[in-house]
Amino acid sequence: PDFSQQQAMQQLTFYGKWMRKAVNQKPIDYNPSVIKYLENRLWQRDQRDIRAVHPDAGYYNDLVPPIGMLKNPRNAVTTKFVQRSTNKFITGASSGEFTLWNGLTFNFETIFQAHNSPVRAMTWSHNDMWMLTADHRGYVKCQQTNMNTIMMLQAHKEAIRKA
């Protein structure tokens, strides 16, 4: 096969019984909205206690399934894909690596080297824009949400146990 045929074959993948063109499927995690609905049922007397959801990113956490908004059917109409699932968590290892995990399927998505010694403490800022990590040698690193290191300093001569 020539080069153009090889490129065409690379774009096809085995899907079930047939060869198909590879499609990137966006994962949607419904668990947070269902959990929010169940939590709201504890304190809501009836439809009067339902909070309004405004078109702002700050109200993403207040989204509930359509059954939670029966008196307001326009909330069940979706016109665009709002956001990808945010069910990920990050761990620090004794090798100094960070591992980004998928919380829905519990498999790791990426591993990257963050420190040269074991990671001992990790914490997020109040606005969730910065992560502060500390290691066994006393170094503290400040990182953005995309894990770019913004600042690094040696805060102690010994291990830091809490950030």
Secondary structure, DSSP 4 states (H G I P E B T S, - for coil): --HHHHHHHHHEEEETTEEEE---PPP---HHHHHHHHHHHHH--SGGGPPP--SSGGGGGG---GGGGTT-GGGG---S-------EEEEE-TTSEEEEEETTTTEEEEEEE--SS-EEEEEE-TTSSEEEEEETTSEEEEEETT--EEEEEE--SS-----
